[in-house]
Amino acid sequence: MWPGTWHNLLEVVLRTGVIYLFVLVGVRLSGKREVGQMTPFDLTLLLLLSNAVQNAMVGPDNSLVGGIVAAATLLVLNYLVAELSGANRRFRKAQKSIYCVRTKEHLEQRLALDMYREQRANKRASRIA
């Protein structure tokens, strides 16, 4: 009936989860937050990564059920990460701060915000004195 045992299918789920997290962190650390920010080289890298890690996800299980379990695991993990980042403010903030790409525009905005805060603090201090 089933080509693999439950033990083998659970192994596929665990392997797929580890690979998903590894690739997710790798893509985020590269600084790409949206598909629109990817260059053709980035897309090629993602396609090659998917081919390279496919065997690591399913291991020796090349059955249809093993592939379905791996695909379902990826879909569930993606859904959970999206829900967590949408619902949990702390997770979303940590994700943005870790993966923020420092551009000239970002640094200029940050400098302007710091200057604005310093001016407000100086005004408050002068009113107190």
Z-matrix of the N, CA and C atoms (Angstrom, degrees):
N
C 1 1.458
C 2 1.532 1 109.93
N 3 1.314 2 119.48 1 -66.34
C 4 1.448 3 122.93 2 177.84
C 5 1.520 4 108.87 3 -97.58
N 6 1.324 5 117.63 4 133.49
C 7 1.462 6 118.96 5 179.72
C 8 1.524 7 112.90 6 -69.04
N 9 1.314 8 118.42 7 -24.38
C 10 1.455 9 121.65 8 -179.21
C 11 1.514 10 110.37 9 -124.97
N 12 1.287 11 116.44 10 161.37
C 13 1.458 12 120.08 11 176.43
C 14 1.514 13 108.90 12 -84.78
N 15 1.327 14 115.14 13 170.56
C 16 1.458 15 119.41 14 178.42
C 17 1.521 16 110.66 15 -62.62
N 18 1.308 17 115.74 16 -33.17
C 19 1.464 18 119.94 17 178.23
C 20 1.532 19 110.39 18 -61.86
N 21 1.319 20 117.00 19 -43.77
C 22 1.473 21 120.96 20 178.88
C 23 1.524 22 111.42 21 -65.40
N 24 1.324 23 116.59 22 -39.88
C 25 1.466 24 119.85 23 -179.90
C 26 1.529 25 111.10 24 -68.14
N 27 1.336 26 116.43 25 -37.51
C 28 1.461 27 119.31 26 176.36
C 29 1.530 28 110.27 27 -65.33
N 30 1.312 29 116.73 28 -36.32
C 31 1.462 30 120.65 29 176.67
C 32 1.524 31 110.69 30 -63.09
N 33 1.333 32 117.10 31 -39.47
C 34 1.469 33 121.11 32 176.94
C 35 1.525 34 109.91 33 -62.64
N 36 1.328 35 117.12 34 -42.20
C 37 1.467 36 120.79 35 179.28
C 38 1.528 37 110.22 36 -61.90
N 39 1.315 38 117.53 37 -46.95
C 40 1.470 39 120.66 38 -179.08
C 41 1.525 40 111.81 39 -65.49
N 42 1.316 41 117.19 40 -43.87
C 43 1.463 42 120.33 41 178.93
C 44 1.529 43 110.44 42 -61.90
N 45 1.310 44 116.26 43 -44.11
C 46 1.464 45 121.02 44 -179.32
C 47 1.525 46 110.73 45 -63.68
N 48 1.323 47 117.11 46 -40.37
C 49 1.459 48 120.44 47 178.53
C 50 1.520 49 112.45 48 -62.71
N 51 1.314 50 116.97 49 -43.08
C 52 1.462 51 120.91 50 179.32
C 53 1.526 52 110.48 51 -64.24
N 54 1.323 53 116.94 52 -45.36
C 55 1.465 54 120.72 53 179.66
C 56 1.528 55 110.61 54 -64.09
N 57 1.335 56 117.59 55 -40.96
C 58 1.458 57 121.62 56 179.21
C 59 1.525 58 110.47 57 -58.44
N 60 1.330 59 116.16 58 -49.45
C 61 1.461 60 119.52 59 -179.11
C 62 1.522 61 111.69 60 -63.78
N 63 1.324 62 117.05 61 -40.50
C 64 1.455 63 120.90 62 179.08
C 65 1.528 64 111.48 63 -61.97
N 66 1.324 65 117.09 64 -47.07
C 67 1.467 66 120.85 65 -179.14
C 68 1.527 67 110.36 66 -69.02
N 69 1.331 68 117.74 67 -38.45
C 70 1.465 69 121.41 68 178.37
C 71 1.523 70 110.77 69 -59.96
N 72 1.323 71 116.88 70 -47.81
C 73 1.465 72 120.44 71 178.90
C 74 1.526 73 110.26 72 -64.44
N 75 1.319 74 117.15 73 -41.25
C 76 1.462 75 120.44 74 179.55
C 77 1.516 76 112.59 75 -61.50
N 78 1.324 77 116.98 76 -43.37
C 79 1.470 78 120.56 77 179.68
C 80 1.526 79 109.91 78 -67.82
N 81 1.328 80 116.90 79 -41.14
C 82 1.462 81 119.69 80 179.79
C 83 1.526 82 111.88 81 -66.17
N 84 1.316 83 116.72 82 -39.33
C 85 1.464 84 119.38 83 179.89
C 86 1.523 85 112.06 84 -69.36
N 87 1.319 86 116.83 85 -20.62
C 88 1.465 87 119.12 86 176.55
C 89 1.522 88 111.19 87 -73.39
N 90 1.331 89 116.93 88 -11.42
C 91 1.455 90 120.79 89 175.29
C 92 1.515 91 114.33 90 93.46
N 93 1.298 92 118.28 91 0.23
C 94 1.455 93 120.52 92 -179.79
C 95 1.520 94 109.04 93 -88.24
N 96 1.312 95 115.90 94 120.32
C 97 1.454 96 119.50 95 -178.35
C 98 1.513 97 111.72 96 -104.06
N 99 1.313 98 117.83 97 -23.14
C 100 1.456 99 121.38 98 -178.49
C 101 1.517 100 108.74 99 -135.66
N 102 1.314 101 115.21 100 156.80
C 103 1.457 102 120.00 101 179.42
C 104 1.529 103 109.70 102 -63.15
N 105 1.309 104 117.48 103 -32.65
C 106 1.455 105 121.23 104 179.86
C 107 1.519 106 113.66 105 -64.27
N 108 1.329 107 117.43 106 -19.82
C 109 1.457 108 121.28 107 179.09
C 110 1.525 109 112.09 108 -87.03
N 111 1.314 110 117.11 109 -7.49
C 112 1.463 111 120.57 110 -176.96
C 113 1.520 112 111.00 111 -81.21
N 114 1.297 113 114.58 112 141.98
C 115 1.459 114 120.84 113 173.59
C 116 1.526 115 108.03 114 -90.09
N 117 1.324 116 118.77 115 167.78
C 118 1.467 117 119.32 116 175.48
C 119 1.531 118 112.55 117 -57.43
N 120 1.329 119 116.61 118 -29.87
C 121 1.465 120 120.00 119 177.67
C 122 1.525 121 111.07 120 -67.50
N 123 1.344 122 116.20 121 -38.96
C 124 1.470 123 119.86 122 178.17
C 125 1.523 124 110.98 123 -64.64
N 126 1.322 125 116.21 124 -42.86
C 127 1.460 126 119.96 125 178.90
C 128 1.524 127 110.90 126 -63.66
N 129 1.320 128 116.88 127 -41.50
C 130 1.463 129 120.56 128 177.10
C 131 1.524 130 110.14 129 -61.83
N 132 1.313 131 116.83 130 -41.82
C 133 1.454 132 120.73 131 178.41
C 134 1.521 133 110.95 132 -60.96
N 135 1.330 134 117.66 133 -43.01
C 136 1.461 135 120.60 134 178.57
C 137 1.523 136 111.78 135 -62.56
N 138 1.323 137 116.78 136 -41.35
C 139 1.463 138 119.34 137 178.72
C 140 1.518 139 111.37 138 -65.03
N 141 1.317 140 116.74 139 -40.57
C 142 1.458 141 120.11 140 177.89
C 143 1.529 142 111.38 141 -68.24
N 144 1.329 143 116.46 142 -37.20
C 145 1.463 144 119.74 143 176.23
C 146 1.523 145 111.30 144 -61.79
N 147 1.317 146 116.42 145 -43.13
C 148 1.463 147 119.26 146 -179.69
C 149 1.520 148 111.23 147 -62.13
N 150 1.305 149 116.63 148 -38.78
C 151 1.460 150 119.88 149 177.99
C 152 1.524 151 110.80 150 -69.70
N 153 1.330 152 116.73 151 -37.57
C 154 1.462 153 120.65 152 -177.36
C 155 1.524 154 112.32 153 -69.81
N 156 1.315 155 118.01 154 -35.49
C 157 1.464 156 120.14 155 -175.39
C 158 1.529 157 113.37 156 -94.00
N 159 1.314 158 117.37 157 -3.29
C 160 1.470 159 119.94 158 -178.21
C 161 1.521 160 111.32 159 -58.58
N 162 1.320 161 118.21 160 -45.69
C 163 1.457 162 120.57 161 179.99
C 164 1.524 163 111.49 162 -67.50
N 165 1.321 164 116.89 163 -32.12
C 166 1.457 165 119.43 164 178.09
C 167 1.530 166 111.34 165 -68.24
N 168 1.327 167 117.18 166 -27.94
C 169 1.461 168 120.19 167 -179.80
C 170 1.521 169 111.87 168 -76.23
N 171 1.306 170 117.76 169 -47.83
C 172 1.463 171 119.55 170 -173.87
C 173 1.518 172 113.12 171 -96.60
N 174 1.321 173 117.92 172 -13.67
C 175 1.459 174 120.27 173 179.22
C 176 1.521 175 110.74 174 61.33
N 177 1.320 176 116.58 175 -138.32
C 178 1.458 177 119.64 176 -178.05
C 179 1.528 178 113.71 177 -77.48
N 180 1.338 179 117.39 178 -6.13
C 181 1.466 180 121.28 179 -176.57
C 182 1.528 181 109.89 180 -84.24
N 183 1.320 182 117.74 181 101.09
C 184 1.458 183 122.21 182 179.37
C 185 1.523 184 111.95 183 -102.10
N 186 1.315 185 116.52 184 20.09
C 187 1.456 186 120.30 185 -176.86
C 188 1.525 187 111.16 186 -79.74
N 189 1.297 188 115.24 187 165.07
C 190 1.463 189 121.82 188 176.56
C 191 1.522 190 110.07 189 -62.38
N 192 1.320 191 116.18 190 -42.08
C 193 1.466 192 120.24 191 -179.65
C 194 1.527 193 110.15 192 -63.54
N 195 1.329 194 117.96 193 -40.44
C 196 1.465 195 120.82 194 177.70
C 197 1.518 196 111.71 195 -60.82
N 198 1.327 197 116.56 196 -41.32
C 199 1.472 198 120.17 197 177.12
C 200 1.511 199 112.25 198 -66.06
N 201 1.326 200 116.48 199 -39.96
C 202 1.471 201 120.36 200 178.77
C 203 1.526 202 110.06 201 -65.80
N 204 1.327 203 116.96 202 -41.51
C 205 1.465 204 120.49 203 178.78
C 206 1.528 205 110.29 204 -63.41
N 207 1.329 206 117.68 205 -42.74
C 208 1.467 207 120.88 206 178.39
C 209 1.527 208 110.65 207 -62.97
N 210 1.325 209 117.10 208 -45.20
C 211 1.466 210 120.59 209 179.72
C 212 1.526 211 110.97 210 -64.02
N 213 1.321 212 116.90 211 -43.02
C 214 1.467 213 120.44 212 179.02
C 215 1.521 214 110.68 213 -63.64
N 216 1.326 215 117.10 214 -39.52
C 217 1.462 216 120.86 215 177.95
C 218 1.521 217 110.93 216 -61.88
N 219 1.337 218 116.97 217 -43.91
C 220 1.467 219 120.40 218 178.24
C 221 1.523 220 111.57 219 -62.04
N 222 1.326 221 116.74 220 -42.40
C 223 1.468 222 120.25 221 -179.98
C 224 1.526 223 111.18 222 -65.46
N 225 1.319 224 117.18 223 -42.19
C 226 1.467 225 120.59 224 179.56
C 227 1.524 226 110.83 225 -66.35
N 228 1.331 227 117.28 226 -44.11
C 229 1.465 228 119.94 227 178.61
C 230 1.525 229 111.58 228 -62.92
N 231 1.316 230 117.30 229 -40.60
C 232 1.463 231 120.59 230 177.85
C 233 1.526 232 110.77 231 -63.42
N 234 1.322 233 116.96 232 -41.56
C 235 1.461 234 121.24 233 177.73
C 236 1.531 235 110.49 234 -62.57
N 237 1.342 236 116.96 235 -44.27
C 238 1.463 237 120.86 236 -178.65
C 239 1.527 238 111.75 237 -65.25
N 240 1.312 239 117.66 238 -41.08
C 241 1.468 240 120.69 239 178.11
C 242 1.523 241 109.99 240 -65.04
N 243 1.330 242 117.55 241 -41.41
C 244 1.469 243 120.52 242 178.54
C 245 1.528 244 111.06 243 -64.65
N 246 1.327 245 117.21 244 -42.22
C 247 1.462 246 120.56 245 178.65
C 248 1.526 247 111.19 246 -65.65
N 249 1.320 248 116.27 247 -42.18
C 250 1.459 249 120.20 248 -179.59
C 251 1.517 250 111.11 249 -64.69
N 252 1.317 251 117.26 250 -41.52
C 253 1.464 252 119.40 251 -179.83
C 254 1.522 253 111.39 252 -72.23
N 255 1.333 254 117.61 253 -26.12
C 256 1.459 255 120.11 254 177.89
C 257 1.512 256 113.25 255 -81.84
N 258 1.327 257 116.98 256 -32.27
C 259 1.459 258 120.92 257 -173.75
C 260 1.520 259 113.60 258 -96.94
N 261 1.304 260 117.91 259 -28.60
C 262 1.451 261 120.98 260 -173.75
C 263 1.520 262 110.04 261 -105.83
N 264 1.324 263 115.78 262 109.44
C 265 1.468 264 121.22 263 -176.63
C 266 1.527 265 111.60 264 -63.45
N 267 1.318 266 117.24 265 -39.21
C 268 1.463 267 120.93 266 -178.78
C 269 1.531 268 110.86 267 -64.67
N 270 1.332 269 116.90 268 -42.15
C 271 1.461 270 121.09 269 178.21
C 272 1.531 271 110.50 270 -64.19
N 273 1.338 272 116.06 271 -43.86
C 274 1.461 273 120.91 272 179.91
C 275 1.528 274 111.03 273 -62.64
N 276 1.336 275 116.75 274 -41.80
C 277 1.463 276 121.12 275 -179.74
C 278 1.523 277 110.63 276 -66.56
N 279 1.324 278 116.58 277 -42.45
C 280 1.468 279 120.05 278 178.55
C 281 1.527 280 110.28 279 -64.34
N 282 1.311 281 116.16 280 -40.02
C 283 1.465 282 120.28 281 -179.88
C 284 1.523 283 110.49 282 -64.57
N 285 1.315 284 117.62 283 -41.54
C 286 1.463 285 120.38 284 179.87
C 287 1.518 286 111.49 285 -68.88
N 288 1.331 287 117.36 286 -40.74
C 289 1.466 288 118.99 287 -176.79
C 290 1.517 289 111.54 288 -71.37
N 291 1.315 290 118.03 289 -33.06
C 292 1.458 291 120.67 290 -179.54
C 293 1.515 292 110.66 291 -72.94
N 294 1.307 293 116.53 292 -39.21
C 295 1.455 294 119.94 293 -170.46
C 296 1.524 295 113.74 294 -103.72
N 297 1.316 296 117.57 295 13.39
C 298 1.462 297 120.28 296 -178.05
C 299 1.530 298 109.92 297 -72.46
N 300 1.311 299 115.55 298 128.65
C 301 1.457 300 120.61 299 177.71
C 302 1.520 301 107.67 300 -87.48
N 303 1.307 302 116.00 301 127.27
C 304 1.462 303 120.60 302 -178.49
C 305 1.525 304 109.09 303 -84.90
N 306 1.314 305 115.60 304 104.69
C 307 1.455 306 120.93 305 177.61
C 308 1.521 307 108.50 306 -108.85
N 309 1.308 308 115.95 307 169.46
C 310 1.463 309 120.59 308 178.99
C 311 1.529 310 109.61 309 -60.49
N 312 1.325 311 116.41 310 -42.68
C 313 1.464 312 120.44 311 -179.75
C 314 1.533 313 110.49 312 -63.10
N 315 1.330 314 116.86 313 -42.43
C 316 1.460 315 120.81 314 179.02
C 317 1.521 316 110.85 315 -61.89
N 318 1.315 317 116.95 316 -44.42
C 319 1.460 318 120.47 317 -179.50
C 320 1.523 319 111.94 318 -65.75
N 321 1.349 320 117.18 319 -37.24
C 322 1.470 321 120.57 320 177.52
C 323 1.523 322 110.56 321 -65.40
N 324 1.335 323 117.37 322 -41.43
C 325 1.459 324 120.89 323 178.27
C 326 1.518 325 110.93 324 -64.08
N 327 1.324 326 116.17 325 -41.78
C 328 1.463 327 120.66 326 179.73
C 329 1.524 328 110.93 327 -64.69
N 330 1.331 329 117.56 328 -41.05
C 331 1.452 330 122.20 329 178.30
C 332 1.530 331 110.73 330 -63.63
N 333 1.323 332 116.87 331 -43.54
C 334 1.461 333 120.69 332 178.68
C 335 1.526 334 110.86 333 -62.96
N 336 1.312 335 117.86 334 -40.51
C 337 1.458 336 121.58 335 178.16
C 338 1.528 337 111.10 336 -64.94
N 339 1.314 338 117.00 337 -42.40
C 340 1.467 339 120.67 338 178.10
C 341 1.523 340 111.21 339 -63.48
N 342 1.333 341 117.00 340 -41.01
C 343 1.465 342 120.51 341 179.00
C 344 1.525 343 110.61 342 -65.23
N 345 1.331 344 117.27 343 -41.15
C 346 1.461 345 121.69 344 178.35
C 347 1.529 346 110.63 345 -61.35
N 348 1.327 347 116.57 346 -45.00
C 349 1.468 348 120.21 347 179.41
C 350 1.528 349 111.25 348 -63.85
N 351 1.325 350 117.28 349 -38.78
C 352 1.457 351 120.76 350 179.32
C 353 1.532 352 110.58 351 -65.69
N 354 1.334 353 117.42 352 -40.31
C 355 1.469 354 120.83 353 178.19
C 356 1.520 355 110.66 354 -63.11
N 357 1.331 356 117.53 355 -42.07
C 358 1.471 357 120.99 356 178.67
C 359 1.519 358 110.71 357 -63.91
N 360 1.321 359 116.37 358 -41.09
C 361 1.464 360 119.76 359 179.30
C 362 1.524 361 110.50 360 -65.21
N 363 1.321 362 117.92 361 -39.73
C 364 1.468 363 121.51 362 178.43
C 365 1.525 364 111.19 363 -65.12
N 366 1.338 365 117.76 364 -39.42
C 367 1.458 366 121.03 365 178.77
C 368 1.531 367 110.33 366 -64.54
N 369 1.316 368 116.93 367 -43.11
C 370 1.461 369 120.58 368 178.27
C 371 1.538 370 111.18 369 -62.99
N 372 1.329 371 115.03 370 -41.44
C 373 1.464 372 119.50 371 -179.95
C 374 1.527 373 111.05 372 -65.43
N 375 1.328 374 117.64 373 -38.48
C 376 1.476 375 120.30 374 -179.40
C 377 1.539 376 110.61 375 -70.86
N 378 1.325 377 117.96 376 -31.26
C 379 1.470 378 120.11 377 177.58
C 380 1.525 379 111.16 378 -70.81
N 381 1.311 380 116.70 379 -33.52
C 382 1.454 381 120.90 380 -179.80
C 383 1.522 382 110.66 381 -72.53
N 384 1.333 383 116.04 382 -37.86
C 385 1.471 384 120.96 383 -176.17
C 386 1.493 385 113.06 384 -77.32
